[in-house]
Amino acid sequence: MAGETRKERLRTILRQTLAKQLQSESEPRHPDSRAWCFPGPWGAFFDERSAWNSATRLNPDLYKELIGTFDENQIREILLAAADIKISRTTLTDGKIEILQAIAEKHRFQIVASADRWILRADRGKGGWANRKERLAEPGEPGGVRNVYIASATTLAETGRLLDQAGEDDLFGALLGIPLCCREAFDRSKAHAAREQFDFVPYVLDNTPGDMPYDWRLNYTAQYFGSSLLSFFPCSFRCPTAAAIVDSTAAMLSHCDYTWASRSVELHKTNILYTETRGLHLFRAPLRNGQISYSPRDLQSSEPTELAHLLQQGDRLKVGGKHSAQIYRGPTKIGDVTGAGTCMCVFY
């Protein structure tokens, strides 16, 4: 309890200090109110009820400069941060940081990079995705990356860097635009996730109530197969606050590139069999009567694992629950997929 009291006291001090610094640049909600209106990420930092403004227009010229150099998830995060919707964090090599710095100067947003360089540890079965750091990079060692904090203003980017490096996940998450309920779920699950590959999908699924399918907008697992509309693990696959963020993101992206936004929505509307180390397997075929009938062209795997090969031999997946499925070819069962590391993420 004492530790929690200290944490709350630190949060209050940080909020008060930042409020004093920013009040001169902000307007009160009404003359007699002591609650101040802060723009963009500061709004989420000080007021959990603040919502993203989906009428914000992303910069199409900036978007065109980012294409071909950064992946689509990084582009989404850069665009949202430059538009003062949130701050963003990504990992980049020094070469990519130099490119982004030149772009930032041209389009008047800010980036701040960590002093340390890291070698990331690729997750098993995730197609090269890395949720963890392996170790500090040696001077001049190739492949090292830095954390890069992107924001509309230097104060925002610097604050994000300081909070992240201090381990203040809650405060940092607020600036990242993550809802309180999702930040609290992250805090509850992070010790368990760290024992595996720091992937929160099993905990999100276990926290999701009701029958399948779940809300397609919360299909965070889509990130492993391309462009996602969500940059954080939701507290559940039915979280209405996170779903509203996806709606806003999709609306803003559609004004920037309608095809990109539509492709992202289509990717979210899929069914994904997640395993901790045997790959993720995406089905572009619907769940009907507890089963997914599919052809080889409907199936995409993150890696060519033994399970991926077995699924290619099948044509039907019978869903037994959140953590179990059976693979069939015609009337014959050819395999089982079960266990705590198995997650049926059904959205379609």
N, C-alpha and C positions, 0 to 999 in steps of 0.2 A: 504493500500500500504506500510505503514511504517513497519508493521509486516512482510510482505513478504520480504522487504528489509533486515530486521534483520535475517530472516531465511536463505536467500541466502548468507548473509555475514558469518553466522555460518557455512554453508555448505562449503564455500570456505576455511575458516580457518581450518576446520577439514581435508579437502582434502590436503591442503598444509602441515599441520603438519605431517600427516601420510606419505605423499610422502617423506618428508625429512628423516623420520625414516627408510623408506624402500629402499631408493635409493642405499644405500650401499650394499644391497642384490640383486639388480636387474640390468639388462643391458638395456641401451637405445636402441631404435629402430634402430637408425643409429647415427654415430658420431656427426652429427650436430644437432640432434634432442633433444629438451628439454622434449619430451613426453616419459615417461618411460614405459617399458613393465613390468607389474606385474603379477605374477602367480595367477591362481585360482580365489577365490572370490575378491581379490584385483583388478584383472583385470576388473571385472564388476563394482567395486566401483569407479574406476577412468575413465573408458572408457565404455560408454553405448553401443558401437558397438561390444564389445567383445561377443563371443559366447561360449557355452559349447563345450568341446572337447569330442565328442561321442566315440572317440577311446580309452578313458581312461578305464582301466580295474578295476572293483571293486574287493574287496578282498573276495574271496570265503571262506577262512577260517574264516574271521570275520563274514560273512553271516551265516555260520553254527553255530557259537556260539550265535548269536542273536535269531535264530529260537526257538520258544517255550517260550521265555521270553518277547519279545516285539512284538507288532502287526506289520503287514506288512508295513503300512505307516511309522511307526517309524523306521523300519529296512531300508526302502528305504532312509530315511533322514540321518540315521547314516552312511550308506555306502557312500552316496554322499559327506557328510562332511569329512569323513575319507580319501576319495580319493582327497580332495582339490578341488572339483568342486564348492562348496558353503559352507556357514555355515548353520546350522540347529538349529531350536528351537523346543523343545517339552516340555511336562509337565510330570513329574514323581514323584512318592513317594520316600521317602528317601531310602526305601529298594531297589527300582529299580535303584536309583542313585548309590548306593553302588555297585550293580552288574555291571552297565555300567562303573563305574570308574575302576574296576578291568580289564574289557575287554579293556578299552581305554589304560591303562598302558601296557597291553600285545601287543596291535596292534599299539601303538604309535600315537594315536590321543588324542585330549584334550577335556575335558568338564569343564564347569563352571556353577554352579548352583546359582540361586537367593538366597538372604538371607531370604526373606519372603516365607512363605508357604501359599497356598490359598486353599479354598474350592470352587470348581467349581459349577456353576449352570447348571444343565442339561437342554437342550432345550426341549420344549414340542414337541412331535411327531417325534423326531429325533433318536429314538432308543438308548438313553443314551449319544448321542453326546453332547458336551458342548463347546459353542463358547464364554462363558463369565465367569468371576469370580464372585462368590457370595460375599465373604468376606475373610478377613485374618483368617487363622486357629489359634485356640488357641494352646498354647504349649502342645504337646503330643496328640492333637486331631487326631483321625484316619481319613484317607481319604484326608489329606492335600497333596498338590503337590507343587513342585517348578518349575519355568521355568529353563530349562536346555539348555545351548548353546553349540553346538558341532562343532568342527572345527579341522583342521589339526594342528593348532598351538595355543598356549595359547593367543598370542596377538590378533589373530582373534576372538577367543571365548570371550575374555574380551571386545574387541571393540564392538562386537555384543550386549553383555549384557549392556554396558554403553549406547549405542545408543537406545536400546529398552527401558531401564528404563527412559531415558531422553525424550521419546516420539518422537524421530526423526525417524518417520516411513519411510521417503524417503531414508535416508542414511542406515538405518537398512535393509530395503527391498532390496537395492542394494547388500548388502552382502549375503542376502538370495537367490540371483539369480533371483529376480523378475524384469521383464522388466520395463522400465520407464513408458510406456503407461499404464501398469497395476497398477503401484504404484500411478500414477496420478488419475486413476479411483477409486482406493481405497480411496484416500484422498477426492475425490468429494462425495463419497457415505457413508463414515463411520458415519457421524452424523445421517443420515437417518436410516442406519442399526442398530445403537445403540438404536433406539426407539423401535425396535422389539427384535430379538434374536441375533443380530450382524451376521446375515447370509446375504451374498451379492448376492445370486443367483437371486433375483428379479431384481437387478440393472444390473447385467451382461446380463441378458436376454433382458431387455429394451434397452441396449446399443448395441445389436446384430442386424445388418442389414440383409435384405434378407429373403428369404423364408426358411422354414424347408425342410430338416434336416440341422442341423448345423455341424460344424467340430467335428467329434467324439473324436478327440484328446483332445478337450477342455471340455470334459464331467467331470467337477470337481465334480458334484453331485454323481459320482460313489463312492466317498470316504465313503458315508454313508452306502454302501453295501459291503465294503471290500477294496481291494487294489486299490489305484488311482495312476496314473502316474504324477500327478500334485499336488504341495504342496501349491498353492496360487490361489486366485480368479483371473481369467483372466479378462482383460478389456471388452472382448466380447467373445462369443463362435465362433468367426472367427478370433481371433488375430493370425497373422502369426508368431510373435515372440514367443509367448507362445507355439504355436504348434510345433515350432522347438525345444523347450526345451523338450517337450514330446517325440519327435522323438529321441533325444539324450538319454533321460532317458530310454526309451524302449530298445534302442540298448545296453546300458550299463547293464541293468538288464538281458537281454537275455543271455549275456555272463556269468552272474553269476548263473542264474537259468532260463532256457528257458521256463519251464512250468509256473513259476511264472509270467514272462513277458507276455506270451501268455494269461494267465488267466486275467491279468490286461487289456490287449487290448480288450479281449472279453467283459469284464465288461463295458469298455468305450463305446462299440458299442451296447448300449441299449437306450431305451426311458424311461424317468423318469418324472412322474407327481409329482411336488414339491408343497407342501402346507406349510404355515408357522407353523401351529400347529396341522394339521390333518394327519401328516405323509408324508413320501415320498414313492412313489410307482413305482417300477421298472418293465418294460415290456420287456421281451426277445422275442419280436415280432415286426416286422417292421411296419412302417407307410406306408400305401398304399391308395392312393386316399383320403387322409385326415382322414383315420381311422386306428385304431390298433385293429385287431381281435386277441383275445387271449384266452387261456384256463387257468384254475387255476394254472397249473404248469409253465406257462409263467410269472406269477405275483409274486412279492416279495415286501412286505411292511416293512417299518422300525419299525412300531408298529401296534398292533391290534386295530386300531381306528375304529370308526363308518364308516369312508370312506373306510378303508381297507375291512371291511365286505361287504359294498355295492359293491365294485369293484369285490369281490369274487363271488357275485351273478350275475355279468354281464359277457359278452363275447365279448364286442366291445366297444371301446372308440372312439368317434367322436371328433376330434380336431377342435375347433372353432376358435382358434387363440392362441396367446401367453399366455393368461390368462383365457381361458375358454375351457371346454370339457364337453361332455355329455356321460353318461354311458347307454349302451343298453344291453338288453338281448333279442336276436333275433331281431324282428322288434320293440320291445317296449322300450321306453326310461324309465329308472328307476331312473335317478338322474342327477343333474347338478353339476359341479364343476366350480365356477367362483370367481372373485374378485382379488384384487391386490396381495394378498398372494398366489394366484394360478399361477403356472408357468409350462407350457408344454415345457420340455427340450427334444427336439427330435433330436436324433443323428443317428437313424438307420431306 
